[in-house]
Every structure is written in C-alpha cells, then in structure tokens.
Amino acid sequence: MAPSFDTPKKARIKGGLEVAEMIEHNNPGITIPRLQLAQLFDCHVDTISRLKYDTNDRTKPSEDGETRGRKRKLDSTHVDAIVKMYDEHPHEAPDMPWTTQLQHACDEEVHATTTHRTMGEAGYKKCVACVRPYVPPDRAEERVCHCRIMLEELDQADFLKNRYSEESHFGWKQKPMGRRYVSRKRGTRYEPRNVREAPAEEEPSDRHAHVWGCIGQRVYLDTILKPYVGVWLEEGDRDWRLEEDNDSGHGPSAHNIVRTWKKDVGLQYFFNAPKSPDLSPIENAWVSPNDTVHKSARLVSTTEGLFAIAKQAWDDLPQSSMDPWIRSARQRYKDCVASGGRWVARERLPRKDGKEIEPDDSEDSDLDAEGEYWPDEDQFED
C-alpha cells in the first residue's frame, strides 16, 4: 500500500517537484535526479513519480464544500442502536455487512467505511465466526433439559469437584470449510451469540486418516476404574463425582459389570448428555494433541509414530491450562441453555504459561490463526 502523507507535506513535495521541473525547463542541460528529491523530503522515489500525476489536492475545497472539522455522521447513539440489535437478534445481526447493520438499526445510510470506523472505535470488528456442529432440534431440547437439571443440582463448588473420563481419537483430515464473519468485541469469540452452526450435512474430503482408541466394559473396568478410581476410593478420596459420556464401555445400561462395580464401591457418577462432548471440559485436553498431530502429518507414516506424537503432546499439557477449563464447566451448561441447546464453544488453545488464548482472526488482522494470538480476558462467573 502506498504511504499516505498529510496535506502540508504533500504540498511541499509537489512544490519541490514543480520547482525542479521549472529549472529543467529553463535550463535544458540540467537534470535534477528524482532520488535527490526523495532524500530531501524523506520519502520513497516512487512517491515523487506518483504525486506528479496526483490530481487530488486537498488544499482546494471539494465540490461539496469543506468537510474537515464537520460534525461526525455517527455517534454513540448509533453504536448503542447497533449493539442493541446484536442483543435482540444475536444469530442474524452480527452477520450483516456494516452498511446493512446501520440501515436495520437506525434506518440511515452512510458509507460502509464510516460504520466500520465508528464501530471499530467502540471495540467491534468483523472477525471469523466460531463455527460449531449442527445440533438437531430434538437433541437440542434434550441438551437443554439435561443442563437445567445439572444447574439445579450442582453449584460452582460442586462442579469444581467433578472428575472426567473420556476417550478420543487422533488423526488428521482435510475438509472444505469456508469462513463466516461476525461483528464482535475482542474476547467474545466463544460467546453463544458469536457462534455459528455448520451445515446439517457437510461432505468431507476423501483424503483423511484417523486412529481411534476404543475400549469395552471389561477393559474400562480393569485398566481405568479399578487401578485409578478404585485406589482413590480406597484412600478415602470420595468427595467428588465422575463424569462420563454415554459410550457403551462406561456402562450406561441398567445391568452390566461396570455399573455393578460402581454400586459396590459407592462411586458417585453421572453421564453427560448424549452426543454432547462440548459440555465436558476434558474435551479441551484433546485439542493440543490433535493440533500437534495435524501439524506433524507429513512426518508421520506409521501408527506408532502417530501414537508417540500424540502422547508427547499430552505429556506437555500443563495443569495450569486445564484449570480454566474445569472452572468453565458450569458456564458451559448456562451457555447451552441460553443458546437453546446449540453447541457450546469453549475450546481454547493451551499456552506454555497456562493462559487461555484465541486467534486474532479479525478482518483487519494481517496474521492468520497460527501467526499471532491475543489473550481472552473473559471471566467465568457463577
């Protein structure tokens, strides 16, 4: 992008160029190098050539009269009206272009740049929308019912005592995915009104690879529950609940060896809502291993190599990164109820200092999601 100069400096450069051309015209044998003019006015030599043909002279009034110093077209009342529209229509209004937002909120028309600049001064930018999976209406209703029951039974202190059990998979795949932009403030990427659902059906690419780790009830009982959970209970550590998903290996049915063992040892436990990994903080723990595996896809050619990379990424995950996820557990349930059962966005990428971060993926940023991050200062309140 060409540099921009204020009116006085542009006038000086133009004046110097006119003097140089006048000297060259009156003295045919003399040529003044444009590089010397650029050094004299502390600008690039291409700027001299550009201003030679620049017909925009702000020293003269425009056809519409003088515009400098005039009253601004938009003020705080316009910003408040647009923000109010965001609150009343959270899943439609932030997706509108800047000009359309002002038309719907205030029934006025100005240039899109004017609205963009005014909303930017208020802290709002066009950023890549946080897209989460589509939730069918029947499942959304079931999720809301589950969250309301849990919010009534458990307060924030009870949620902090929960412990989580989960299986996952590690791999990589390529899937066509477009970007959607919404208007929001920094630090609000994962608020329910800024999250968008993916289409109900999305065709994945043929190029993909996954490695799944699945366990049955006997394996879960002998390798997870008895060696770890059983030891905690034997040591008197009982003031907590175990959260599990509805995988068959966890024993959700009425009669099975896992449920019988839990009853015999007096284990307190509950099952998450069906197909709702977003409500469980442990799901965040898989983000770093999966991200590492995805970035290392070209280096992995065997299952053993994939396992080694995923295990190393898991070992490198600090407890300080897990603590904010645990503290956000109750807020996830609140967000689910507030959004009518839609997918809850609480995924964060861990950083070595343990702080939660999100990508600076705004429309104004020159950096992509892997280039620069700014911290999310949201606080979860009970």
Buried (B, 14 or more C-beta within 10 A) or exposed (E): EEEEBEEEEBBEBBEBBEEBEEEEEEEEEEEBEBEEBBEEBEBEBEBBEBBEEEEEEEEEEEEEEEEEEEEEBBEEEBBEBBBEBBEEBBBEBBBBBBBEBBBBBBEEEBEEEBBBEBBBEBEBBBBBBBBBBBBEEEBBEBBBEBBBEBBEEBEEEBBBEBBBBBBBEBBBEEEEEEEBBBBBBBBBBBBBBBBBBBEEEEEEEEEEEEBEEEBEBEEBBEEBBEEEBBEBBEEEEEEBBBBBBBBBBBBBEEEBBBBEBBEEBEBEBBBBBEBBBBBBBBBBBBBBBBBBBEEBBEEBEEEEEBBEBBEEBBEEBEEEBBBBBBBBBBBBBBBBBBBBBBBBBBBBBBBEEEBBBBBBBBEEBEEEEEEEBBEBEBEBEE
